[in-house]
Amino acid sequence: MRFSLTAVFFLLFLLAVSAYLRLMPDRTEKQSVLHENAYEKLLDLHEGDQIVSVRIEDRERPGRLVLVKQNTGWFIEEPIQGAADRILAEGLEAALRLSKRGPLMKPESGWRDYGLDKPRAAVEITLKQSQEPRKLLFGDKAAVGNSVFARWEKDPDYFLTDPNLLRAFLGSPYSFREKRIFLRPLKGLSRMKVQNDAEVYEIKLQESGWVWAEPIDLLGRPFASESADQVMGFFRGLFVKEFIAGEPQGADKGFGLLSPETLLEMAGSDASLEKEVLRLGDELPVRDAYYAHKEGSPEVFLVARDKIGEVFAFFRTLTQAERSHAVQKRREGNPAV
């Protein structure tokens, strides 16, 4: 699944969060309505309570997807391990907290009539203040109206809810993985570096502002803050193009990553803020990408070759301009030059 689909899932989450059930049960059907208040919260949380884990079982995909909330954010525990896409994970959490359900109804017959005997998807939720998880089951699409049948497992009643809520849970494990490469906050950032086998560019933040650290002939010269912002933008705009199957052991299996010569690095002056280093391996021309991994992580992935090229091209342009400016200054100061 391509990264562009993340935007699609995010829109679905927004719909799930903001939408209210628009359709009441079909009056022509024989249904026993237990409560007349049509728009109840799907999940009613006590003050201070929060969702700490979500386990998703999709009938059309093997296994399950397990998301767990930790102090630093959401992480995937199954079927792989790694950071979860923050926007998607928080979108799921918000969708569960804010979505509405229709009135509770007694089934006229068994759950089969609603597709709830073999649910399309099951979402198990664990709350911080409760040791007993709750499982939300999604069934068939209702014959009339834009809604799906759903119920809480162990409850004798069912209700209608927005189908966008169901769709929000049907992404692949890839779609829920964090695909941003550089995650550290920009606050406290004091150094950025890119290098390959022939070039090294590094800038550092001092009290006077950003300055060149490499190339050596530019050491200490001012580096425009606007240009530094653009470099930050390049770093923060890098995303995983594709995760390589077979990792997390992949980084030890080659791909040109055993002794990579190309890297991008962000670091801060505060030792408590871990530096982030992206190391690039062999090219994969058929995908217009490089094999890559982050220092300290065994995960191997592809990163777009053109995005890496943009960073180096930007520094080359600035370097040439800086050197040309220095030559011009020398000529102005010494007419004999």
C-alpha positions as CSV (number, residue, x, y, z in Angstrom):
1,M,0.0,0.0,0.0
2,R,1.4,3.3,-1.0
3,F,1.9,6.1,1.5
4,S,-0.6,8.3,-0.3
5,L,-3.3,6.1,1.1
6,T,-2.5,7.5,4.6
7,A,-4.4,10.6,3.5
8,V,-7.4,8.5,2.6
9,F,-7.5,6.8,5.9
10,F,-7.1,10.1,7.7
11,L,-10.1,11.5,5.9
12,L,-12.1,8.5,6.8
13,F,-11.2,9.1,10.5
14,L,-12.3,12.7,10.2
15,L,-15.6,11.5,8.8
16,A,-15.9,8.9,11.6
17,V,-15.1,11.5,14.2
18,S,-17.4,14.2,12.9
19,A,-20.3,12.2,11.6
20,Y,-23.5,11.5,13.5
21,L,-25.9,8.7,12.5
22,R,-28.2,10.1,10.0
23,L,-30.6,7.3,9.6
24,M,-33.0,5.7,12.1
25,P,-34.0,2.1,11.9
26,D,-36.4,1.3,9.1
27,R,-39.9,1.7,10.5
28,T,-41.1,-1.1,8.2
29,E,-39.0,-3.7,10.0
30,K,-40.2,-5.3,13.2
31,Q,-37.6,-4.2,15.7
32,S,-37.9,-3.8,19.5
33,V,-36.3,-0.5,20.4
34,L,-35.1,-0.5,24.0
35,H,-34.2,3.2,24.3
36,E,-35.7,6.2,22.5
37,N,-32.6,8.4,22.7
38,A,-31.2,7.8,19.2
39,Y,-27.8,9.3,19.5
40,E,-25.8,7.8,22.3
41,K,-22.0,7.8,22.5
42,L,-20.6,4.6,21.2
43,L,-18.0,4.5,24.0
44,D,-18.8,6.3,27.2
45,L,-15.5,7.0,29.1
46,H,-15.3,8.2,32.7
47,E,-13.4,11.3,33.4
48,G,-9.7,10.7,33.2
49,D,-10.1,7.4,31.5
50,Q,-8.4,6.6,28.1
51,I,-8.0,3.9,25.6
52,V,-4.6,2.1,26.1
53,S,-4.9,-0.7,23.5
54,V,-6.8,-1.6,20.4
55,R,-6.8,-5.1,18.9
56,I,-8.3,-5.3,15.4
57,E,-9.4,-8.6,13.8
58,D,-10.3,-8.3,10.1
59,R,-12.2,-11.3,8.7
60,E,-10.5,-10.7,5.3
61,R,-6.9,-10.6,6.7
62,P,-5.1,-13.3,8.6
63,G,-3.9,-12.6,12.2
64,R,-4.7,-9.4,14.1
65,L,-3.3,-5.9,14.4
66,V,-2.5,-4.8,18.0
67,L,-1.9,-1.1,18.9
68,V,-0.7,-0.1,22.3
69,K,-0.5,3.3,23.8
70,Q,2.8,4.1,25.7
71,N,4.1,7.3,27.2
72,T,5.8,8.3,24.0
73,G,2.8,7.5,21.7
74,W,1.2,4.6,19.9
75,F,3.1,1.4,19.0
76,I,2.3,-1.7,17.0
77,E,2.8,-5.0,18.8
78,E,1.4,-7.4,16.3
79,P,1.9,-8.6,13.6
80,I,5.1,-6.6,13.5
81,Q,6.7,-4.3,16.1
82,G,7.4,-0.6,15.7
83,A,6.0,2.9,16.0
84,A,2.5,3.5,14.8
85,D,1.5,6.3,12.5
86,R,0.6,9.0,15.0
87,I,-2.2,10.6,12.9
88,L,-3.9,7.3,12.2
89,A,-3.6,5.9,15.7
90,E,-4.9,9.1,17.3
91,G,-7.6,9.2,14.7
92,L,-8.7,5.7,15.7
93,E,-8.7,6.8,19.3
94,A,-10.8,9.9,18.6
95,A,-13.2,8.0,16.4
96,L,-13.9,5.5,19.2
97,R,-14.3,8.3,21.8
98,L,-16.5,10.6,19.7
99,S,-18.6,8.4,17.4
100,K,-22.3,7.9,18.0
101,R,-24.5,4.9,17.8
102,G,-28.1,4.4,17.1
103,P,-30.7,3.1,19.6
104,L,-30.2,-0.3,21.1
105,M,-32.5,-3.0,19.5
106,K,-33.4,-6.5,20.3
107,P,-32.7,-8.9,17.4
108,E,-35.8,-10.5,16.0
109,S,-33.9,-13.7,15.3
110,G,-30.3,-14.8,15.5
111,W,-27.2,-12.7,14.8
112,R,-26.9,-14.2,11.3
113,D,-29.5,-11.8,10.0
114,Y,-27.2,-8.9,10.8
115,G,-23.9,-10.5,9.9
116,L,-23.0,-10.5,13.5
117,D,-22.6,-14.3,13.8
118,K,-19.4,-14.0,11.8
119,P,-18.4,-10.3,12.1
120,R,-16.8,-8.5,9.3
121,A,-14.4,-7.0,11.9
122,A,-13.9,-7.2,15.7
123,V,-12.2,-4.3,17.6
124,E,-11.2,-5.1,21.2
125,I,-10.6,-2.0,23.4
126,T,-8.8,-1.9,26.7
127,L,-9.3,1.2,29.0
128,K,-6.8,2.5,31.5
129,Q,-9.3,2.3,34.4
130,S,-10.6,-1.2,33.5
131,Q,-8.9,-4.6,33.3
132,E,-11.8,-6.0,31.4
133,P,-11.5,-5.4,27.6
134,R,-14.6,-4.7,25.5
135,K,-15.0,-6.0,22.0
136,L,-17.0,-4.2,19.3
137,L,-18.3,-6.4,16.5
138,F,-19.2,-5.0,13.0
139,G,-21.7,-6.9,10.8
140,D,-23.4,-6.3,7.5
141,K,-24.4,-3.1,5.9
142,A,-28.0,-2.2,6.6
143,A,-30.4,-2.7,3.7
144,V,-31.7,0.8,4.0
145,G,-29.5,3.8,4.7
146,N,-25.8,4.4,5.1
147,S,-25.1,2.4,8.2
148,V,-23.8,-1.0,9.4
149,F,-25.0,-3.3,12.1
150,A,-22.8,-3.5,15.2
151,R,-22.9,-4.7,18.8
152,W,-20.7,-5.0,21.9
153,E,-19.8,-8.7,22.5
154,K,-21.7,-10.2,25.4
155,D,-24.4,-7.6,25.1
156,P,-27.8,-8.9,24.0
157,D,-28.6,-5.9,21.8
158,Y,-27.4,-4.4,18.6
159,F,-27.4,-0.9,17.0
160,L,-26.5,0.9,13.8
161,T,-23.4,3.0,13.3
162,D,-21.5,4.9,10.6
163,P,-19.7,2.6,8.1
164,N,-16.8,5.0,8.0
165,L,-16.0,3.9,11.5
166,L,-15.7,0.3,10.3
167,R,-13.6,1.3,7.3
168,A,-11.2,3.2,9.7
169,F,-10.2,-0.2,11.2
170,L,-9.6,-2.1,8.0
171,G,-6.2,-0.8,7.0
172,S,-3.2,-3.1,6.5
173,P,-0.4,-3.3,9.1
174,Y,1.7,-1.2,6.7
175,S,-0.9,1.6,6.6
176,F,-0.7,1.9,10.4
177,R,3.1,1.9,10.6
178,E,4.9,5.2,11.2
179,K,6.4,6.2,7.9
180,R,8.0,9.5,8.9
181,I,11.7,8.9,9.2
182,F,12.9,11.9,11.3
183,L,10.7,12.2,14.4
184,R,12.6,14.2,16.9
185,P,11.2,17.6,17.8
186,L,12.8,20.6,16.2
187,K,13.1,22.4,19.5
188,G,16.7,21.8,20.7
189,L,17.9,20.9,17.2
190,S,21.5,22.2,16.8
191,R,23.1,20.1,14.1
192,M,22.2,18.7,10.7
193,K,24.5,16.7,8.5
194,V,24.4,14.9,5.1
195,Q,27.3,13.0,3.5
196,N,28.1,10.5,0.8
197,D,31.3,9.0,-0.4
198,A,32.3,12.3,-2.1
199,E,30.6,15.1,-0.2
200,V,30.0,16.2,3.4
201,Y,27.8,19.1,4.4
202,E,27.1,20.0,8.0
203,I,25.6,23.1,9.7
204,K,25.5,23.9,13.4
205,L,23.4,26.3,15.5
206,Q,25.4,28.8,17.6
207,E,24.3,31.8,19.7
208,S,24.7,34.0,16.6
209,G,22.7,31.7,14.4
210,W,23.3,28.8,12.0
211,V,26.9,28.4,10.6
212,W,28.7,26.1,8.3
213,A,30.7,23.3,9.9
214,E,31.6,21.5,6.7
215,P,33.0,21.8,4.0
216,I,36.0,22.9,5.9
217,D,36.6,25.9,3.7
218,L,33.3,27.3,4.8
219,L,33.8,26.6,8.5
220,G,32.2,29.3,10.7
221,R,30.5,31.2,7.9
222,P,26.9,32.2,8.5
223,F,24.2,29.9,7.1
224,A,20.9,31.7,6.5
225,S,18.1,30.7,8.9
226,E,15.7,30.4,5.9
227,S,18.0,27.9,4.3
228,A,18.3,26.0,7.6
229,D,14.5,25.9,7.7
230,Q,14.5,24.4,4.2
231,V,17.0,21.7,5.3
232,M,14.7,20.9,8.2
233,G,11.9,20.6,5.7
234,F,13.9,18.1,3.6
235,F,14.5,16.0,6.7
236,R,11.0,16.1,8.0
237,G,9.6,15.4,4.5
238,L,11.4,12.0,4.2
239,F,9.1,9.0,4.4
240,V,9.4,5.3,4.2
241,K,8.5,4.3,0.7
242,E,8.2,0.6,1.5
243,F,9.2,-1.7,4.4
244,I,11.3,-4.7,3.3
245,A,9.8,-8.1,4.1
246,G,11.9,-10.3,6.3
247,E,13.1,-7.6,8.6
248,P,13.8,-6.9,11.5
249,Q,16.9,-9.0,10.8
250,G,17.2,-7.4,7.4
251,A,19.8,-4.7,8.4
252,D,22.3,-7.5,9.1
253,K,21.8,-9.1,5.7
254,G,23.5,-6.6,3.4
255,F,21.5,-4.3,1.1
256,G,24.7,-2.2,1.2
257,L,23.9,-1.3,4.9
258,L,26.8,-3.1,6.6
259,S,29.1,-0.2,5.9
260,P,27.0,2.6,4.4
261,E,28.8,5.7,3.1
262,T,25.7,7.9,2.8
263,L,23.8,9.3,5.8
264,L,21.6,12.1,7.0
265,E,21.8,13.1,10.6
266,M,19.9,15.4,13.0
267,A,21.2,16.0,16.5
268,G,20.6,18.4,19.4
269,S,22.8,20.0,22.0
270,D,20.8,18.3,24.8
271,A,22.3,14.9,25.4
272,S,18.8,13.7,26.5
273,L,17.5,14.1,23.0
274,E,18.7,11.2,21.0
275,K,20.2,12.0,17.6
276,E,18.6,10.5,14.5
277,V,20.7,9.0,11.7
278,L,19.4,7.7,8.5
279,R,21.9,5.4,6.7
280,L,21.5,4.6,3.0
281,G,22.7,1.5,1.3
282,D,22.4,0.2,-2.3
283,E,20.3,1.7,-4.9
284,L,17.2,-0.1,-6.2
285,P,16.8,1.5,-9.7
286,V,13.6,-0.4,-10.5
287,R,11.9,1.4,-7.5
288,D,13.9,4.6,-7.9
289,A,14.9,4.1,-4.2
290,Y,17.7,3.4,-1.8
291,Y,17.7,0.6,0.8
292,A,17.9,2.4,4.2
293,H,17.6,2.0,7.9
294,K,17.8,4.2,11.0
295,E,20.8,3.9,13.3
296,G,19.9,1.8,16.3
297,S,17.0,0.0,14.5
298,P,17.1,-3.2,12.5
299,E,14.2,-2.3,10.2
300,V,15.1,-2.0,6.5
301,F,13.0,0.1,4.2
302,L,13.1,1.9,0.9
303,V,13.4,5.7,0.7
304,A,12.9,7.7,-2.5
305,R,16.1,8.4,-4.4
306,D,14.9,11.8,-5.7
307,K,14.2,13.0,-2.2
308,I,17.8,12.3,-1.1
309,G,19.0,13.9,-4.3
310,E,17.2,17.1,-3.5
311,V,19.0,17.5,-0.2
312,F,22.4,17.1,-1.7
313,A,21.5,19.3,-4.7
314,F,20.4,22.0,-2.3
315,F,23.6,22.0,-0.4
316,R,25.7,21.9,-3.6
317,T,23.9,25.1,-4.8
318,L,24.5,26.9,-1.5
319,T,28.1,25.8,-1.4
320,Q,28.8,27.0,-4.9
321,A,27.0,30.3,-4.1
322,E,29.0,30.8,-0.9
323,R,32.3,30.1,-2.7
324,S,31.5,32.4,-5.6
325,H,30.6,35.1,-3.1
326,A,33.9,34.6,-1.3
327,V,35.8,34.9,-4.6
328,Q,34.0,38.1,-5.5
329,K,34.8,39.6,-2.1
330,R,38.5,38.8,-2.5
331,R,38.5,40.5,-5.9
332,E,36.8,43.6,-4.5
333,G,39.3,43.7,-1.7
334,N,42.3,43.1,-4.0
335,P,42.0,44.5,-7.5
336,A,45.0,42.5,-8.5
337,V,43.2,39.2,-8.0
